[in-house]
């Protein structure tokens, strides 16, 4: 991790994502904002550790996953600007709940925990912003859990392809070309997912060429999904 002390760059991101209005309500004339840069594969937040502050992702791409004591990890989503990390932990006063890793060079505006607790948590503008991000996470996690628990793998995969094709916000967060990551997102194994892909290929619904998938019949794929979407 590298900290960039460039007030102009910080101001650029504040204006770009309208965070200048959010922080302008602070009682302090100048919040101790930091610009933190992470390289690909570098950890930003480690599951189970104490949170040190709140992170506003303003550039790049991150991968969010959760694990259990057996060592197995579940991929939850890929995040892009503007995403917020640390909101759940701050509100619930718990340790970090998910691991966050940089997929590509990624930048964050960071505010330390003490400043958040003593200044920002008293400001309804800031709390309203946290509420917006929290409600989005709750909605998308609830939808994904419902589909992954109640639908067949064929329905889940069809829903995944249709959701990412529509390019809504959660669809962008689920988009990946890697079969193993798609399998994790829809709650199955790569082996099972590959069997489904072979079946859909034989049905002429999609075609697999090397490592790429091409949907040939979106209408039949929609029928297979039974109207389910990850949104």
Order of alpha helices (4+ residues) and beta strands (2+ residues): beta-alpha-alpha-beta-beta-beta-beta-beta-beta-alpha-beta-beta-alpha-alpha-alpha-alpha-alpha-alpha-beta-beta-alpha
